[in-house]
Every structure is written in structure tokens, then in C-alpha cells.
Amino acid sequence: MVLYLFSLVTKTPQTTIIATIVVAIQPSSFLPSQLANMDEDPHSGIDNIISEFNTYEDFLDSQITSLDLYYLEDEELARQLVELGYRGSGEVLKREEFDARKSAAEASRLSKHKQKKILVSAGKDLKDPLLKELAKREDANRSGKITTIIFIRDKNFRGHEMSGYIDYAHRLKTEDFEPYFLGKKRLQPRPTDLSFYNWETQTSSSCPTPNYQVIAENVQGLMFKNKKDRKIMKVDPGTSCPGDNTTRTEIKSPKYIQVVLYDHVTRRKL
């Protein structure tokens, strides 16, 4: 039998009461698994507690035995002994630390769940070179690691030649891309994209996106400014460099007249 001697202090406006309590605990009341846990990595033990119990009270109650209640005759006192480390596995875990670790564990779980979202291009039998390249870039554009601008020259259903610059990351957020990767829908520029031009009707339009600002009136031709790091992207095919942290890749696709991908890596923390 192990004897524990400790004091509890209770204060009132008129007086202060100090009670000395002797607690007798049988060594056999420690479970073998609890004794084993004392020699384990303390961080591992705490992580196990966090994952096993929903509330701090549940954790405290799990360490209290019927023998404890027999000697103490007070459940709240038994909980205090556990919190002070006099009972249970010897794992001293304060309420503040339990709550903080519980919140962190939940945030980590939600983050991992978000990361495990299946990409719409995953598992698709892609034949077109453009779709293959877009599939490679889907995850990075969704996560914000890169922002790709797609230049496409194509013909619409009327046979009019048109061209435009598409903010791939923005389109991924605002449109379901699975029909494109399934081959049921054709990716084409629209008047609502960064830049659009119909060569037959000679109509043009430009629209900024959350990622890019359009710079149309410039002697160097059409340019785009990234809103995160404020870097300029030059899309003039005659330029030797498309801009800082930007690469230009021309894609040969039998389905389109011309396709060029501009990949920009932002240096600013997201």
C-alpha cells in the first residue's frame, strides 16, 4: 500500500481552510499496461490519450478505479488526484494542454481530409496532349503552388477562329473539369476569360481574375500581373523571357490550332 499526503486549500471571504488528506493506494491498482506506458515516449502517450478520449473528464474518469472511490469517497477529489499525477498511469496532462492538443488534432484531421480529395483528372484515359499536361498541373493549380495560363487558338461551332488566355486555376475553382478530362466537352476560351478575341467578328474582351490583372494597353503587347507576387507575365511569342518564375511550354495537339501553357510559380507565401 502507498500513502499519499497532500493538502487542499479552500478560501472564503471570512476564513481559509487547509485540509490535510492521507490517501492510501494499492500498488496492484495500477494496470500492467499503465505501468508499461510510464516508460514510453511521453508525447506518444499523450497523443494516444487525445485520440482515445473526447473530453478531459472522460480521460480523468478512465484513470479512477472503484478502489479509489472506496478510499476517497469523492469523485471530484479522485479526478484532482489524477490531474496532479498521483493516480492512473502517471501521465500528467493539464486541461489546457488536453484542449490545445485536441484542437490541433482536429485541425490536422480536417487538413488531411482536404488534401485527400481526388483530382478530377485521376484515373482518366487521356489521349490529347493538352489534357495530359493539364492533368499534370491540376493538383499544383488547385493548391496554389502554381498558376497556369492556357493560350488556345481554335474554331467555334460556327467555324470562327478565336483565341484567348484562360486562368486555369480560376477555371478549376469555378467549373467542373471532369467533362473535359472525359472528352465530353472541349476546352475553349470565353469572353469571360482573361483575354478573348474572335478573329471573324473582330470582337475582343478582357477580364481580371482572382489570380491575374490584365495589362492590355502596353507597347510590349498583352501582359498579365500576378496578384500574389505582382510579377509580370509577358505572353508575346517574340519575347525571349515570359517573366520571372514563369515558363512557356508549347503543346502540339491535333485538336487545336495552337496551344501554349504559361506556368507561374509564386514566391509569396499563400
BELLINCOR-V340902 format. One record per residue. RES is the residue in three letters. OMEGA is omega in degrees with one decimal (999 if undefined). BURIAL is I if it has 9 or more other C-alpha atoms within 8 Angstrom, else O. Layout:
# BELLINCOR-V340902
res->RES omega->OMEGA burial->BURIAL
res->RES omega->OMEGA burial->BURIAL
This chain:
# BELLINCOR-V340902
res->MET omega->179.6 burial->O
res->VAL omega->179.4 burial->O
res->LEU omega->176.2 burial->O
res->TYR omega->179.1 burial->I
res->LEU omega->178.3 burial->O
res->PHE omega->-176.4 burial->O
res->SER omega->173.5 burial->O
res->LEU omega->-177.9 burial->O
res->VAL omega->177.0 burial->O
res->THR omega->-178.0 burial->O
res->LYS omega->173.4 burial->O
res->THR omega->179.0 burial->O
res->PRO omega->-175.4 burial->O
res->GLN omega->-171.9 burial->O
res->THR omega->175.2 burial->O
res->THR omega->-177.8 burial->O
res->ILE omega->176.5 burial->O
res->ILE omega->-178.9 burial->O
res->ALA omega->176.3 burial->O
res->THR omega->-174.7 burial->O
res->ILE omega->174.0 burial->O
res->VAL omega->-178.4 burial->O
res->VAL omega->178.3 burial->I
res->ALA omega->-178.8 burial->I
res->ILE omega->176.5 burial->I
res->GLN omega->178.1 burial->O
res->PRO omega->-178.1 burial->O
res->SER omega->-179.3 burial->O
res->SER omega->173.4 burial->O
res->PHE omega->178.5 burial->I
res->LEU omega->178.7 burial->O
res->PRO omega->-178.8 burial->O
res->SER omega->179.4 burial->O
res->GLN omega->177.5 burial->I
res->LEU omega->179.5 burial->I
res->ALA omega->-178.2 burial->O
res->ASN omega->-178.1 burial->I
res->MET omega->-177.8 burial->I
res->ASP omega->-177.7 burial->O
res->GLU omega->175.5 burial->O
res->ASP omega->-177.3 burial->O
res->PRO omega->179.9 burial->O
res->HIS omega->177.9 burial->O
res->SER omega->179.2 burial->O
res->GLY omega->179.3 burial->I
res->ILE omega->178.6 burial->I
res->ASP omega->177.8 burial->O
res->ASN omega->178.3 burial->O
res->ILE omega->-178.4 burial->I
res->ILE omega->-177.5 burial->I
res->SER omega->-175.2 burial->O
res->GLU omega->-172.7 burial->O
res->PHE omega->-178.3 burial->I
res->ASN omega->-178.2 burial->O
res->THR omega->179.1 burial->O
res->TYR omega->179.0 burial->I
res->GLU omega->177.5 burial->O
res->ASP omega->178.5 burial->I
res->PHE omega->-179.6 burial->I
res->LEU omega->-177.7 burial->I
res->ASP omega->-178.9 burial->O
res->SER omega->-178.5 burial->O
res->GLN omega->-176.6 burial->I
res->ILE omega->178.9 burial->I
res->THR omega->177.3 burial->O
res->SER omega->177.8 burial->O
res->LEU omega->176.7 burial->O
res->ASP omega->-178.6 burial->I
res->LEU omega->179.1 burial->I
res->TYR omega->-178.6 burial->O
res->TYR omega->-173.3 burial->O
res->LEU omega->-178.8 burial->I
res->GLU omega->-178.9 burial->O
res->ASP omega->-177.5 burial->O
res->GLU omega->-178.8 burial->O
res->GLU omega->177.2 burial->O
res->LEU omega->177.9 burial->O
res->ALA omega->177.6 burial->I
res->ARG omega->179.5 burial->I
res->GLN omega->178.6 burial->O
res->LEU omega->177.9 burial->I
res->VAL omega->-178.2 burial->I
res->GLU omega->178.8 burial->I
res->LEU omega->178.2 burial->O
res->GLY omega->-179.6 burial->I
res->TYR omega->-178.3 burial->I
res->ARG omega->175.6 burial->I
res->GLY omega->-174.4 burial->I
res->SER omega->-176.3 burial->I
res->GLY omega->178.4 burial->I
res->GLU omega->-179.6 burial->I
res->VAL omega->-177.2 burial->O
res->LEU omega->179.9 burial->O
res->LYS omega->-178.9 burial->O
res->ARG omega->-178.2 burial->O
res->GLU omega->-179.8 burial->O
res->GLU omega->178.1 burial->O
res->PHE omega->-178.4 burial->I
res->ASP omega->-179.0 burial->I
res->ALA omega->-179.9 burial->O
res->ARG omega->178.0 burial->I
res->LYS omega->179.1 burial->I
res->SER omega->179.8 burial->O
res->ALA omega->179.2 burial->O
res->ALA omega->179.1 burial->I
res->GLU omega->178.1 burial->O
res->ALA omega->178.4 burial->O
res->SER omega->179.3 burial->O
res->ARG omega->-179.9 burial->O
res->LEU omega->179.4 burial->O
res->SER omega->179.2 burial->O
res->LYS omega->178.6 burial->O
res->HIS omega->179.8 burial->O
res->LYS omega->-178.5 burial->O
res->GLN omega->-176.8 burial->O
res->LYS omega->178.3 burial->O
res->LYS omega->-177.1 burial->O
res->ILE omega->177.2 burial->O
res->LEU omega->-177.1 burial->O
res->VAL omega->178.8 burial->O
res->SER omega->-176.1 burial->I
res->ALA omega->175.9 burial->O
res->GLY omega->-179.2 burial->O
res->LYS omega->176.8 burial->O
res->ASP omega->-173.4 burial->O
res->LEU omega->179.3 burial->I
res->LYS omega->-176.5 burial->O
res->ASP omega->-179.6 burial->I
res->PRO omega->179.4 burial->I
res->LEU omega->-179.7 burial->I
res->LEU omega->177.4 burial->I
res->LYS omega->-180.0 burial->I
res->GLU omega->178.2 burial->O
res->LEU omega->177.9 burial->O
res->ALA omega->178.9 burial->I
res->LYS omega->-174.4 burial->O
res->ARG omega->-173.9 burial->I
res->GLU omega->-176.3 burial->I
res->ASP omega->-178.2 burial->I
res->ALA omega->178.2 burial->I
res->ASN omega->177.9 burial->I
res->ARG omega->-177.6 burial->I
res->SER omega->179.3 burial->O
res->GLY omega->179.0 burial->I
res->LYS omega->175.0 burial->I
res->ILE omega->172.3 burial->I
res->THR omega->-176.0 burial->I
res->THR omega->171.8 burial->I
res->ILE omega->-178.2 burial->I
res->ILE omega->172.8 burial->I
res->PHE omega->-178.6 burial->I
res->ILE omega->167.0 burial->I
res->ARG omega->-174.3 burial->I
res->ASP omega->175.3 burial->I
res->LYS omega->178.3 burial->I
res->ASN omega->-175.2 burial->O
res->PHE omega->176.7 burial->O
res->ARG omega->-178.0 burial->O
res->GLY omega->178.4 burial->O
res->HIS omega->175.6 burial->I
res->GLU omega->-179.7 burial->I
res->MET omega->178.0 burial->I
res->SER omega->-178.9 burial->I
res->GLY omega->178.9 burial->I
res->TYR omega->-174.6 burial->I
res->ILE omega->172.8 burial->I
res->ASP omega->-174.6 burial->I
res->TYR omega->-178.6 burial->I
res->ALA omega->179.9 burial->I
res->HIS omega->178.4 burial->I
res->ARG omega->179.1 burial->I
res->LEU omega->-178.7 burial->I
res->LYS omega->-173.4 burial->O
res->THR omega->-175.9 burial->O
res->GLU omega->176.3 burial->O
res->ASP omega->-176.7 burial->O
res->PHE omega->-178.6 burial->O
res->GLU omega->177.6 burial->O
res->PRO omega->177.7 burial->I
res->TYR omega->-178.6 burial->I
res->PHE omega->175.9 burial->I
res->LEU omega->-179.3 burial->I
res->GLY omega->-179.3 burial->O
res->LYS omega->-176.9 burial->O
res->LYS omega->-177.4 burial->O
res->ARG omega->178.8 burial->O
res->LEU omega->179.4 burial->O
res->GLN omega->176.7 burial->O
res->PRO omega->180.0 burial->I
res->ARG omega->176.3 burial->O
res->PRO omega->-179.8 burial->I
res->THR omega->178.6 burial->I
res->ASP omega->-178.9 burial->I
res->LEU omega->178.7 burial->I
res->SER omega->-178.6 burial->I
res->PHE omega->177.4 burial->I
res->TYR omega->175.3 burial->I
res->ASN omega->-174.3 burial->I
res->TRP omega->-179.4 burial->I
res->GLU omega->-178.0 burial->O
res->THR omega->-179.1 burial->O
res->GLN omega->175.8 burial->O
res->THR omega->-178.7 burial->O
res->SER omega->177.5 burial->I
res->SER omega->175.5 burial->I
res->SER omega->-177.7 burial->I
res->CYS omega->175.3 burial->I
res->PRO omega->176.8 burial->I
res->THR omega->176.6 burial->I
res->PRO omega->-177.7 burial->O
res->ASN omega->-172.8 burial->I
res->TYR omega->171.2 burial->I
res->GLN omega->-178.9 burial->I
res->VAL omega->174.5 burial->I
res->ILE omega->-173.3 burial->I
res->ALA omega->-177.1 burial->O
res->GLU omega->-177.8 burial->O
res->ASN omega->-178.5 burial->O
res->VAL omega->179.6 burial->O
res->GLN omega->179.5 burial->O
res->GLY omega->-177.7 burial->I
res->LEU omega->177.7 burial->I
res->MET omega->178.0 burial->I
res->PHE omega->177.4 burial->I
res->LYS omega->177.8 burial->I
res->ASN omega->-174.7 burial->I
res->LYS omega->-179.6 burial->I
res->LYS omega->-178.5 burial->O
res->ASP omega->175.1 burial->O
res->ARG omega->176.3 burial->O
res->LYS omega->-178.9 burial->I
res->ILE omega->175.1 burial->I
res->MET omega->178.7 burial->I
res->LYS omega->-176.0 burial->I
res->VAL omega->175.3 burial->I
res->ASP omega->-178.0 burial->I
res->PRO omega->-179.3 burial->O
res->GLY omega->-178.6 burial->O
res->THR omega->-178.2 burial->O
res->SER omega->-179.3 burial->O
res->CYS omega->-178.9 burial->O
res->PRO omega->179.6 burial->I
res->GLY omega->179.4 burial->I
res->ASP omega->176.5 burial->O
res->ASN omega->-178.7 burial->O
res->THR omega->176.0 burial->I
res->THR omega->-179.8 burial->I
res->ARG omega->-179.0 burial->I
res->THR omega->177.9 burial->O
res->GLU omega->-177.3 burial->O
res->ILE omega->176.7 burial->I
res->LYS omega->-179.9 burial->O
res->SER omega->179.0 burial->I
res->PRO omega->-176.7 burial->O
res->LYS omega->-175.0 burial->O
res->TYR omega->176.0 burial->I
res->ILE omega->179.6 burial->I
res->GLN omega->176.7 burial->I
res->VAL omega->176.3 burial->I
res->VAL omega->177.4 burial->I
res->LEU omega->175.7 burial->I
res->TYR omega->-178.7 burial->I
res->ASP omega->179.4 burial->I
res->HIS omega->177.2 burial->I
res->VAL omega->-179.5 burial->I
res->THR omega->-179.8 burial->I
res->ARG omega->-179.5 burial->O
res->ARG omega->179.1 burial->O
res->LYS omega->-177.2 burial->O
res->LEU omega->999 burial->O
